[in-house]
Amino acid sequence: MTVYSYSKAQQNLALLLEQAYRDGFVQIKRQDGILFRVAPVKTTSPFDIEGIDVNISANEIVECIRESRECRNYG
């Protein structure tokens, strides 16, 4: 765990942020002794989902879609 003084953190902000990214977090200690943690925020996309194995081929999926479209056109 790395602890930077407030003045060192100001002088080396880019380095501090890179180290926080690499190590998970760094801490900054103010003159009054209060510690702050700087950590990267993990962002995820709403489209970032785990897939499921349904044991179906791409051709079978395409066939199902075609069938559903045909039913819709006649229904």
Phi and psi restraints in degrees (range 20) as a CNS / XPLOR table:
assign (resid 1 and name C) (resid 2 and name N)
       (resid 2 and name CA) (resid 2 and name C) 1.0 -101.7 20.0 2
assign (resid 2 and name N) (resid 2 and name CA)
       (resid 2 and name C) (resid 3 and name N) 1.0 132.4 20.0 2
assign (resid 2 and name C) (resid 3 and name N)
       (resid 3 and name CA) (resid 3 and name C) 1.0 -119.6 20.0 2
assign (resid 3 and name N) (resid 3 and name CA)
       (resid 3 and name C) (resid 4 and name N) 1.0 122.9 20.0 2
assign (resid 3 and name C) (resid 4 and name N)
       (resid 4 and name CA) (resid 4 and name C) 1.0 -103.5 20.0 2
assign (resid 4 and name N) (resid 4 and name CA)
       (resid 4 and name C) (resid 5 and name N) 1.0 145.4 20.0 2
assign (resid 4 and name C) (resid 5 and name N)
       (resid 5 and name CA) (resid 5 and name C) 1.0 -73.8 20.0 2
assign (resid 5 and name N) (resid 5 and name CA)
       (resid 5 and name C) (resid 6 and name N) 1.0 160.8 20.0 2
assign (resid 5 and name C) (resid 6 and name N)
       (resid 6 and name CA) (resid 6 and name C) 1.0 -57.4 20.0 2
assign (resid 6 and name N) (resid 6 and name CA)
       (resid 6 and name C) (resid 7 and name N) 1.0 -45.1 20.0 2
assign (resid 6 and name C) (resid 7 and name N)
       (resid 7 and name CA) (resid 7 and name C) 1.0 -67.3 20.0 2
assign (resid 7 and name N) (resid 7 and name CA)
       (resid 7 and name C) (resid 8 and name N) 1.0 -39.2 20.0 2
assign (resid 7 and name C) (resid 8 and name N)
       (resid 8 and name CA) (resid 8 and name C) 1.0 -65.9 20.0 2
assign (resid 8 and name N) (resid 8 and name CA)
       (resid 8 and name C) (resid 9 and name N) 1.0 -36.5 20.0 2
assign (resid 8 and name C) (resid 9 and name N)
       (resid 9 and name CA) (resid 9 and name C) 1.0 -64.8 20.0 2
assign (resid 9 and name N) (resid 9 and name CA)
       (resid 9 and name C) (resid 10 and name N) 1.0 -41.1 20.0 2
assign (resid 9 and name C) (resid 10 and name N)
       (resid 10 and name CA) (resid 10 and name C) 1.0 -63.0 20.0 2
assign (resid 10 and name N) (resid 10 and name CA)
       (resid 10 and name C) (resid 11 and name N) 1.0 -42.3 20.0 2
assign (resid 10 and name C) (resid 11 and name N)
       (resid 11 and name CA) (resid 11 and name C) 1.0 -71.7 20.0 2
assign (resid 11 and name N) (resid 11 and name CA)
       (resid 11 and name C) (resid 12 and name N) 1.0 -29.7 20.0 2
assign (resid 11 and name C) (resid 12 and name N)
       (resid 12 and name CA) (resid 12 and name C) 1.0 -124.2 20.0 2
assign (resid 12 and name N) (resid 12 and name CA)
       (resid 12 and name C) (resid 13 and name N) 1.0 42.5 20.0 2
assign (resid 12 and name C) (resid 13 and name N)
       (resid 13 and name CA) (resid 13 and name C) 1.0 -59.8 20.0 2
assign (resid 13 and name N) (resid 13 and name CA)
       (resid 13 and name C) (resid 14 and name N) 1.0 -44.9 20.0 2
assign (resid 13 and name C) (resid 14 and name N)
       (resid 14 and name CA) (resid 14 and name C) 1.0 -61.1 20.0 2
assign (resid 14 and name N) (resid 14 and name CA)
       (resid 14 and name C) (resid 15 and name N) 1.0 -43.9 20.0 2
assign (resid 14 and name C) (resid 15 and name N)
       (resid 15 and name CA) (resid 15 and name C) 1.0 -64.1 20.0 2
assign (resid 15 and name N) (resid 15 and name CA)
       (resid 15 and name C) (resid 16 and name N) 1.0 -42.6 20.0 2
assign (resid 15 and name C) (resid 16 and name N)
       (resid 16 and name CA) (resid 16 and name C) 1.0 -60.4 20.0 2
assign (resid 16 and name N) (resid 16 and name CA)
       (resid 16 and name C) (resid 17 and name N) 1.0 -45.0 20.0 2
assign (resid 16 and name C) (resid 17 and name N)
       (resid 17 and name CA) (resid 17 and name C) 1.0 -65.8 20.0 2
assign (resid 17 and name N) (resid 17 and name CA)
       (resid 17 and name C) (resid 18 and name N) 1.0 -39.7 20.0 2
assign (resid 17 and name C) (resid 18 and name N)
       (resid 18 and name CA) (resid 18 and name C) 1.0 -64.2 20.0 2
assign (resid 18 and name N) (resid 18 and name CA)
       (resid 18 and name C) (resid 19 and name N) 1.0 -40.8 20.0 2
assign (resid 18 and name C) (resid 19 and name N)
       (resid 19 and name CA) (resid 19 and name C) 1.0 -67.3 20.0 2
assign (resid 19 and name N) (resid 19 and name CA)
       (resid 19 and name C) (resid 20 and name N) 1.0 -38.7 20.0 2
assign (resid 19 and name C) (resid 20 and name N)
       (resid 20 and name CA) (resid 20 and name C) 1.0 -62.4 20.0 2
assign (resid 20 and name N) (resid 20 and name CA)
       (resid 20 and name C) (resid 21 and name N) 1.0 -39.9 20.0 2
assign (resid 20 and name C) (resid 21 and name N)
       (resid 21 and name CA) (resid 21 and name C) 1.0 -64.9 20.0 2
assign (resid 21 and name N) (resid 21 and name CA)
       (resid 21 and name C) (resid 22 and name N) 1.0 -44.0 20.0 2
assign (resid 21 and name C) (resid 22 and name N)
       (resid 22 and name CA) (resid 22 and name C) 1.0 -71.0 20.0 2
assign (resid 22 and name N) (resid 22 and name CA)
       (resid 22 and name C) (resid 23 and name N) 1.0 -44.4 20.0 2
assign (resid 22 and name C) (resid 23 and name N)
       (resid 23 and name CA) (resid 23 and name C) 1.0 -97.2 20.0 2
assign (resid 23 and name N) (resid 23 and name CA)
       (resid 23 and name C) (resid 24 and name N) 1.0 -9.2 20.0 2
assign (resid 23 and name C) (resid 24 and name N)
       (resid 24 and name CA) (resid 24 and name C) 1.0 105.1 20.0 2
assign (resid 24 and name N) (resid 24 and name CA)
       (resid 24 and name C) (resid 25 and name N) 1.0 -37.1 20.0 2
assign (resid 24 and name C) (resid 25 and name N)
       (resid 25 and name CA) (resid 25 and name C) 1.0 -172.8 20.0 2
assign (resid 25 and name N) (resid 25 and name CA)
       (resid 25 and name C) (resid 26 and name N) 1.0 161.3 20.0 2
assign (resid 25 and name C) (resid 26 and name N)
       (resid 26 and name CA) (resid 26 and name C) 1.0 -134.1 20.0 2
assign (resid 26 and name N) (resid 26 and name CA)
       (resid 26 and name C) (resid 27 and name N) 1.0 165.1 20.0 2
assign (resid 26 and name C) (resid 27 and name N)
       (resid 27 and name CA) (resid 27 and name C) 1.0 -120.7 20.0 2
assign (resid 27 and name N) (resid 27 and name CA)
       (resid 27 and name C) (resid 28 and name N) 1.0 147.4 20.0 2
assign (resid 27 and name C) (resid 28 and name N)
       (resid 28 and name CA) (resid 28 and name C) 1.0 -118.9 20.0 2
assign (resid 28 and name N) (resid 28 and name CA)
       (resid 28 and name C) (resid 29 and name N) 1.0 128.6 20.0 2
assign (resid 28 and name C) (resid 29 and name N)
       (resid 29 and name CA) (resid 29 and name C) 1.0 -108.4 20.0 2
assign (resid 29 and name N) (resid 29 and name CA)
       (resid 29 and name C) (resid 30 and name N) 1.0 120.7 20.0 2
assign (resid 29 and name C) (resid 30 and name N)
       (resid 30 and name CA) (resid 30 and name C) 1.0 -76.3 20.0 2
assign (resid 30 and name N) (resid 30 and name CA)
       (resid 30 and name C) (resid 31 and name N) 1.0 166.0 20.0 2
assign (resid 30 and name C) (resid 31 and name N)
       (resid 31 and name CA) (resid 31 and name C) 1.0 -61.0 20.0 2
assign (resid 31 and name N) (resid 31 and name CA)
       (resid 31 and name C) (resid 32 and name N) 1.0 -30.4 20.0 2
assign (resid 31 and name C) (resid 32 and name N)
       (resid 32 and name CA) (resid 32 and name C) 1.0 -83.1 20.0 2
assign (resid 32 and name N) (resid 32 and name CA)
       (resid 32 and name C) (resid 33 and name N) 1.0 3.2 20.0 2
assign (resid 32 and name C) (resid 33 and name N)
       (resid 33 and name CA) (resid 33 and name C) 1.0 95.7 20.0 2
assign (resid 33 and name N) (resid 33 and name CA)
       (resid 33 and name C) (resid 34 and name N) 1.0 -7.5 20.0 2
assign (resid 33 and name C) (resid 34 and name N)
       (resid 34 and name CA) (resid 34 and name C) 1.0 -72.8 20.0 2
assign (resid 34 and name N) (resid 34 and name CA)
       (resid 34 and name C) (resid 35 and name N) 1.0 131.9 20.0 2
assign (resid 34 and name C) (resid 35 and name N)
       (resid 35 and name CA) (resid 35 and name C) 1.0 -99.0 20.0 2
assign (resid 35 and name N) (resid 35 and name CA)
       (resid 35 and name C) (resid 36 and name N) 1.0 141.0 20.0 2
assign (resid 35 and name C) (resid 36 and name N)
       (resid 36 and name CA) (resid 36 and name C) 1.0 -123.8 20.0 2
assign (resid 36 and name N) (resid 36 and name CA)
       (resid 36 and name C) (resid 37 and name N) 1.0 144.3 20.0 2
assign (resid 36 and name C) (resid 37 and name N)
       (resid 37 and name CA) (resid 37 and name C) 1.0 -108.1 20.0 2
assign (resid 37 and name N) (resid 37 and name CA)
       (resid 37 and name C) (resid 38 and name N) 1.0 131.4 20.0 2
assign (resid 37 and name C) (resid 38 and name N)
       (resid 38 and name CA) (resid 38 and name C) 1.0 -111.6 20.0 2
assign (resid 38 and name N) (resid 38 and name CA)
       (resid 38 and name C) (resid 39 and name N) 1.0 123.1 20.0 2
assign (resid 38 and name C) (resid 39 and name N)
       (resid 39 and name CA) (resid 39 and name C) 1.0 -140.4 20.0 2
assign (resid 39 and name N) (resid 39 and name CA)
       (resid 39 and name C) (resid 40 and name N) 1.0 147.9 20.0 2
assign (resid 39 and name C) (resid 40 and name N)
       (resid 40 and name CA) (resid 40 and name C) 1.0 -69.8 20.0 2
assign (resid 40 and name N) (resid 40 and name CA)
       (resid 40 and name C) (resid 41 and name N) 1.0 147.7 20.0 2
assign (resid 40 and name C) (resid 41 and name N)
       (resid 41 and name CA) (resid 41 and name C) 1.0 -94.8 20.0 2
assign (resid 41 and name N) (resid 41 and name CA)
       (resid 41 and name C) (resid 42 and name N) 1.0 125.6 20.0 2
assign (resid 41 and name C) (resid 42 and name N)
       (resid 42 and name CA) (resid 42 and name C) 1.0 -84.9 20.0 2
assign (resid 42 and name N) (resid 42 and name CA)
       (resid 42 and name C) (resid 43 and name N) 1.0 120.7 20.0 2
assign (resid 42 and name C) (resid 43 and name N)
       (resid 43 and name CA) (resid 43 and name C) 1.0 -106.8 20.0 2
assign (resid 43 and name N) (resid 43 and name CA)
       (resid 43 and name C) (resid 44 and name N) 1.0 145.1 20.0 2
assign (resid 43 and name C) (resid 44 and name N)
       (resid 44 and name CA) (resid 44 and name C) 1.0 -129.9 20.0 2
assign (resid 44 and name N) (resid 44 and name CA)
       (resid 44 and name C) (resid 45 and name N) 1.0 152.1 20.0 2
assign (resid 44 and name C) (resid 45 and name N)
       (resid 45 and name CA) (resid 45 and name C) 1.0 -87.9 20.0 2
assign (resid 45 and name N) (resid 45 and name CA)
       (resid 45 and name C) (resid 46 and name N) 1.0 145.7 20.0 2
assign (resid 45 and name C) (resid 46 and name N)
       (resid 46 and name CA) (resid 46 and name C) 1.0 -64.0 20.0 2
assign (resid 46 and name N) (resid 46 and name CA)
       (resid 46 and name C) (resid 47 and name N) 1.0 -16.1 20.0 2
assign (resid 46 and name C) (resid 47 and name N)
       (resid 47 and name CA) (resid 47 and name C) 1.0 -91.9 20.0 2
assign (resid 47 and name N) (resid 47 and name CA)
       (resid 47 and name C) (resid 48 and name N) 1.0 -1.7 20.0 2
assign (resid 47 and name C) (resid 48 and name N)
       (resid 48 and name CA) (resid 48 and name C) 1.0 -86.5 20.0 2
assign (resid 48 and name N) (resid 48 and name CA)
       (resid 48 and name C) (resid 49 and name N) 1.0 84.3 20.0 2
assign (resid 48 and name C) (resid 49 and name N)
       (resid 49 and name CA) (resid 49 and name C) 1.0 -122.5 20.0 2
assign (resid 49 and name N) (resid 49 and name CA)
       (resid 49 and name C) (resid 50 and name N) 1.0 154.6 20.0 2
assign (resid 49 and name C) (resid 50 and name N)
       (resid 50 and name CA) (resid 50 and name C) 1.0 -75.5 20.0 2
assign (resid 50 and name N) (resid 50 and name CA)
       (resid 50 and name C) (resid 51 and name N) 1.0 139.0 20.0 2
assign (resid 50 and name C) (resid 51 and name N)
       (resid 51 and name CA) (resid 51 and name C) 1.0 -80.2 20.0 2
assign (resid 51 and name N) (resid 51 and name CA)
       (resid 51 and name C) (resid 52 and name N) 1.0 165.6 20.0 2
assign (resid 51 and name C) (resid 52 and name N)
       (resid 52 and name CA) (resid 52 and name C) 1.0 -124.9 20.0 2
assign (resid 52 and name N) (resid 52 and name CA)
       (resid 52 and name C) (resid 53 and name N) 1.0 147.4 20.0 2
assign (resid 52 and name C) (resid 53 and name N)
       (resid 53 and name CA) (resid 53 and name C) 1.0 -93.0 20.0 2
assign (resid 53 and name N) (resid 53 and name CA)
       (resid 53 and name C) (resid 54 and name N) 1.0 112.8 20.0 2
assign (resid 53 and name C) (resid 54 and name N)
       (resid 54 and name CA) (resid 54 and name C) 1.0 -109.8 20.0 2
assign (resid 54 and name N) (resid 54 and name CA)
       (resid 54 and name C) (resid 55 and name N) 1.0 5.0 20.0 2
assign (resid 54 and name C) (resid 55 and name N)
       (resid 55 and name CA) (resid 55 and name C) 1.0 50.7 20.0 2
assign (resid 55 and name N) (resid 55 and name CA)
       (resid 55 and name C) (resid 56 and name N) 1.0 51.1 20.0 2
assign (resid 55 and name C) (resid 56 and name N)
       (resid 56 and name CA) (resid 56 and name C) 1.0 -133.9 20.0 2
assign (resid 56 and name N) (resid 56 and name CA)
       (resid 56 and name C) (resid 57 and name N) 1.0 139.7 20.0 2
assign (resid 56 and name C) (resid 57 and name N)
       (resid 57 and name CA) (resid 57 and name C) 1.0 -82.7 20.0 2
assign (resid 57 and name N) (resid 57 and name CA)
       (resid 57 and name C) (resid 58 and name N) 1.0 165.0 20.0 2
assign (resid 57 and name C) (resid 58 and name N)
       (resid 58 and name CA) (resid 58 and name C) 1.0 -61.8 20.0 2
assign (resid 58 and name N) (resid 58 and name CA)
       (resid 58 and name C) (resid 59 and name N) 1.0 -38.3 20.0 2
assign (resid 58 and name C) (resid 59 and name N)
       (resid 59 and name CA) (resid 59 and name C) 1.0 -63.5 20.0 2
assign (resid 59 and name N) (resid 59 and name CA)
       (resid 59 and name C) (resid 60 and name N) 1.0 -39.1 20.0 2
assign (resid 59 and name C) (resid 60 and name N)
       (resid 60 and name CA) (resid 60 and name C) 1.0 -65.8 20.0 2
assign (resid 60 and name N) (resid 60 and name CA)
       (resid 60 and name C) (resid 61 and name N) 1.0 -37.9 20.0 2
assign (resid 60 and name C) (resid 61 and name N)
       (resid 61 and name CA) (resid 61 and name C) 1.0 -64.2 20.0 2
assign (resid 61 and name N) (resid 61 and name CA)
       (resid 61 and name C) (resid 62 and name N) 1.0 -46.0 20.0 2
assign (resid 61 and name C) (resid 62 and name N)
       (resid 62 and name CA) (resid 62 and name C) 1.0 -61.3 20.0 2
assign (resid 62 and name N) (resid 62 and name CA)
       (resid 62 and name C) (resid 63 and name N) 1.0 -41.7 20.0 2
assign (resid 62 and name C) (resid 63 and name N)
       (resid 63 and name CA) (resid 63 and name C) 1.0 -62.2 20.0 2
assign (resid 63 and name N) (resid 63 and name CA)
       (resid 63 and name C) (resid 64 and name N) 1.0 -42.4 20.0 2
assign (resid 63 and name C) (resid 64 and name N)
       (resid 64 and name CA) (resid 64 and name C) 1.0 -61.4 20.0 2
assign (resid 64 and name N) (resid 64 and name CA)
       (resid 64 and name C) (resid 65 and name N) 1.0 -41.5 20.0 2
assign (resid 64 and name C) (resid 65 and name N)
       (resid 65 and name CA) (resid 65 and name C) 1.0 -64.8 20.0 2
assign (resid 65 and name N) (resid 65 and name CA)
       (resid 65 and name C) (resid 66 and name N) 1.0 -44.9 20.0 2
assign (resid 65 and name C) (resid 66 and name N)
       (resid 66 and name CA) (resid 66 and name C) 1.0 -59.9 20.0 2
assign (resid 66 and name N) (resid 66 and name CA)
       (resid 66 and name C) (resid 67 and name N) 1.0 -44.3 20.0 2
assign (resid 66 and name C) (resid 67 and name N)
       (resid 67 and name CA) (resid 67 and name C) 1.0 -61.7 20.0 2
assign (resid 67 and name N) (resid 67 and name CA)
       (resid 67 and name C) (resid 68 and name N) 1.0 -42.6 20.0 2
assign (resid 67 and name C) (resid 68 and name N)
       (resid 68 and name CA) (resid 68 and name C) 1.0 -65.8 20.0 2
assign (resid 68 and name N) (resid 68 and name CA)
       (resid 68 and name C) (resid 69 and name N) 1.0 -34.2 20.0 2
assign (resid 68 and name C) (resid 69 and name N)
       (resid 69 and name CA) (resid 69 and name C) 1.0 -69.2 20.0 2
assign (resid 69 and name N) (resid 69 and name CA)
       (resid 69 and name C) (resid 70 and name N) 1.0 -39.1 20.0 2
assign (resid 69 and name C) (resid 70 and name N)
       (resid 70 and name CA) (resid 70 and name C) 1.0 -64.5 20.0 2
assign (resid 70 and name N) (resid 70 and name CA)
       (resid 70 and name C) (resid 71 and name N) 1.0 -41.7 20.0 2
assign (resid 70 and name C) (resid 71 and name N)
       (resid 71 and name CA) (resid 71 and name C) 1.0 -62.8 20.0 2
assign (resid 71 and name N) (resid 71 and name CA)
       (resid 71 and name C) (resid 72 and name N) 1.0 -39.4 20.0 2
assign (resid 71 and name C) (resid 72 and name N)
       (resid 72 and name CA) (resid 72 and name C) 1.0 -66.3 20.0 2
assign (resid 72 and name N) (resid 72 and name CA)
       (resid 72 and name C) (resid 73 and name N) 1.0 -38.0 20.0 2
assign (resid 72 and name C) (resid 73 and name N)
       (resid 73 and name CA) (resid 73 and name C) 1.0 -68.9 20.0 2
assign (resid 73 and name N) (resid 73 and name CA)
       (resid 73 and name C) (resid 74 and name N) 1.0 -29.4 20.0 2
assign (resid 73 and name C) (resid 74 and name N)
       (resid 74 and name CA) (resid 74 and name C) 1.0 -97.0 20.0 2
assign (resid 74 and name N) (resid 74 and name CA)
       (resid 74 and name C) (resid 75 and name N) 1.0 -13.9 20.0 2
